[in-house]
Amino acid sequence: MGYEPETLEYETSLRVCNSRSVALTFCLEPWGEQYSMAPEAIFDVVARGPKGDAPEVEFADDHIVLYGWPGSTVSVFHKGVELGAGCSERTPVPSTPFRKST
């Protein structure tokens, strides 16, 4: 058996809940996907990518934005069904992030 280097990727998951009494827009960036998130809805997010970074979530009055990190792919599920599945495969985030860091 040959030497197999340790993988530098990991998987993380996050549950995002809309606790408001109105629908919100859930945005997945940098893929530009937008989904309506009903009151009390729960989205399960699974992100895979290089170690050393993680997804970031931004909350606003009328929307939630989840950003992937360089080299990552993200899947979003609602009630066990993947949102956006079948549209096209999400490509990994480029190594140069497009959003501003604060």
CORZIBEL-V881478 format. One line per field, one symbol per residue. ss: DSSP state (~ for helix, > for strand, _ for the rest). Layout:
ss->???
//
This chain:
ss->________>>>>>>>>>______>>>>>>___>>>>>____>>>>>>>>>_____>>>>___>>>>>_____>>>>>>__>>____________________
//
